[in-house]
């Protein structure tokens, strides 16, 4: 039996998407937390499918809108499957827990929520898109509910 290495994996909070014309050049702007588990490299057939699943998990339908990853791109890309065996999370929510003497003061207290929403798509400046010849992709329009 081959022992698999234990690795860390990031669970992400997405701050933005970098949506390219190919899955290979698409990316995510993010913040992360860490979990641990054994890992294995995916083989050639599994790798292409996993990359499409990753992109479609973020932008449903995107992998069918762009060209498939080339053999050269797949050779330069490693995809790792991780079985998370250990993880921890902390949730902090609700109103402030002030000291009793502070509750009587005339100082505002409360919660200011941070709302994350996708912004209006911005066309790439080059090629047919930059010339206004290509509409925003269906996958991107569905993401933010744009018509």
C-alpha positions in Angstrom: 0.0 0.0 0.0 1.4 3.4 -1.0 1.2 6.0 1.7 0.0 9.3 0.4 1.5 12.6 1.6 -0.5 14.8 3.9 -1.0 18.3 2.4 -2.9 21.4 3.2 -5.7 22.7 1.1 -7.3 26.2 1.0 -11.0 26.7 1.5 -11.7 30.0 -0.3 -13.7 33.1 0.1 -13.9 34.5 -3.4 -13.1 38.2 -3.8 -13.3 38.2 -7.6 -12.9 36.2 -10.7 -10.4 36.6 -13.5 -12.5 35.2 -16.4 -10.3 34.4 -19.4 -11.0 32.9 -22.8 -9.7 29.6 -21.7 -10.1 27.6 -18.5 -6.3 27.4 -18.2 -5.9 31.2 -17.9 -9.0 31.8 -15.7 -8.3 32.4 -12.1 -9.8 33.5 -8.8 -8.9 36.4 -6.5 -9.4 35.0 -3.0 -8.7 34.7 0.8 -8.2 31.3 2.3 -8.3 29.0 5.4 -6.6 25.7 5.8 -7.6 22.0 6.1 -5.4 18.9 5.9 -5.5 15.4 4.3 -3.8 12.8 2.1 -3.3 13.8 -1.6 -2.7 12.1 -4.9 -1.9 13.6 -8.4 -4.7 13.0 -10.9 -3.8 11.2 -14.1 -4.1 12.7 -17.6 -7.8 11.8 -18.2 -8.9 12.8 -14.8 -7.0 16.1 -14.9 -8.9 17.6 -17.9 -12.3 16.6 -16.4 -11.3 18.0 -13.0 -10.3 21.4 -14.4 -13.6 21.6 -16.3 -15.4 20.7 -13.1 -13.5 23.4 -11.2 -14.3 26.1 -13.8 -18.0 25.0 -14.1 -18.3 25.0 -10.3 -17.5 28.7 -10.4 -19.1 29.7 -13.7 -21.6 27.0 -14.7 -21.3 26.2 -18.4 -18.0 28.1 -18.9 -16.0 25.1 -20.0 -18.4 24.6 -23.0 -18.0 28.2 -24.0 -14.2 28.2 -24.3 -11.7 26.0 -26.1 -10.6 22.9 -24.3 -7.3 23.0 -22.5 -4.4 22.0 -24.9 -2.1 19.1 -24.2 0.7 21.6 -23.5 -1.5 23.4 -20.9 -2.5 20.1 -19.2 1.2 19.0 -19.1 2.0 22.3 -17.2 -0.9 21.8 -14.8 -1.0 19.5 -11.8 -4.4 18.7 -10.2 -4.3 17.2 -6.8 -7.2 15.2 -5.1 -7.3 15.7 -1.4 -9.4 13.8 1.1 -9.9 16.2 4.0 -9.4 14.3 7.2 -8.9 17.2 9.6 -10.3 20.7 9.5 -11.4 23.4 11.9 -13.6 26.4 11.5 -14.6 29.3 13.7 -17.8 31.3 13.4 -18.1 34.7 15.0 -21.6 36.2 14.6 -24.2 38.3 16.4 -24.1 41.6 18.3 -21.2 42.8 20.4 -20.8 41.4 23.9 -20.1 44.6 25.8 -19.3 44.9 29.4 -22.4 45.8 31.4 -21.0 49.2 32.3 -20.4 50.0 28.6 -23.9 49.1 27.6 -25.2 52.1 29.5 -23.0 54.5 27.5 -24.2 56.7 24.6 -21.8 55.1 22.1 -23.1 53.3 19.0 -22.7 49.5 18.8 -23.9 47.0 16.3 -23.0 45.1 13.2 -22.0 46.5 9.8 -22.4 43.6 7.4 -20.0 43.2 4.5 -21.9 42.2 1.3 -20.1 40.6 -1.6 -21.6 40.9 -5.0 -20.3 40.4 -8.5 -19.8 43.7 -10.3 -20.8 44.5 -13.9 -18.5 42.6 -16.4 -15.7 44.6 -18.0 -14.7 43.6 -21.5 -11.1 42.6 -22.3 -9.6 45.4 -24.3 -8.2 43.2 -27.1 -9.4 41.1 -29.9 -13.0 40.8 -31.0 -14.2 41.5 -27.5 -12.3 44.8 -27.3 -13.8 45.8 -30.6 -17.3 45.2 -29.2 -18.0 42.2 -31.5 -18.5 39.6 -28.8 -21.3 39.8 -26.1 -20.7 38.9 -22.5 -20.7 35.1 -22.2 -23.9 33.3 -21.0 -22.0 31.8 -18.0 -20.9 35.3 -16.9 -24.3 36.9 -17.4 -25.9 34.1 -15.3 -23.4 34.7 -12.5 -24.6 38.2 -11.8 -28.1 38.0 -13.3 -27.3 40.5 -16.1 -29.4 40.4 -19.2 
